Amino acid sequence: MTQRKESMRRLHISRTLLFSLAMTVVAICALGIVAQSGRRVRKSEMPAVPAATPEATPAPTPAARPAPTFTFIVGIAKFEDFSRISLYTYSGVVRSCADRLGDSALVKAETTSHDVSRGDAVRQAKAEKEAYVVWLQLRTNNLSGHSSVYDDPNNVYVQYAVFAPITAQQVTSGNTYPEAYRNKRVRVPTSTTQGDYYLNQAARGAAERILDHFHIRTPDTLPRPGLSERKFQPGPYATVALKK
């Protein structure tokens, strides 16, 4: 009887231990599950792709101006004939003629600010190796062709002649008249810095005839008769001194 009680007691203890062990295992598993559920799953990080550096676009190189084929030296006679024309009017005529010649990429136009007689222009041409000499003169537009104190100082026209280098041979000449560019209803005032507008246009017309003689084409920028004044655009000319 005593033995049986002892066996029952041992069995009860064994069951208690097994139950405690089982509960401990369950508790450990539950803690593991909670820990796993609370842990954040770290996403796999993709390697950063370096941003492409844009290549610098080189600035376009401006087209080089071609070497000039023709060189013209422009001068004007200021004191050969008695006249009441202002010096800035003479300067405007020379400048306008040189500007129009220089509109062509094939032309290099230079000016001289000195008084240039026809003889001076011939001597200058003989001293040149390549440059043509353009000689300008303002002539009174009357029957005699000579000015007087009673003449209108604005009633003049442009006379031009071109002399070849070395030989000083006259290759072309002619006259241009400011009336061709004048609107009788509108009179553009004379500028104290640019000279007489209509004489300047006549000088540009002379330059166009010279270019036509040498078969040089340029943009058409000369106003037609009756049109309003356009802005003065300086051209690629330089000032030179006459060779003695």
Protein Blocks (a to p, Z undefined) as FASTA:
>chain_A
ZZmmmmmmmmmmmmmmmmmmmmmmmmmmmmmmmmmmmpccdddddddddddddddddddd
dddddddfbdcdddddfklpgcfbdfklmmmmmmmmmmmmmmpmkbccdddfbdcdfklm
mmmmmmpmkbccdddddddddfkopacfkbcfklccdddddddehjlpafbdcdddfklm
ccfkbccdddfklopfklmmmmmmmmmmmmmmnopacddfbdcehiacdddddddddddd
ddZZ
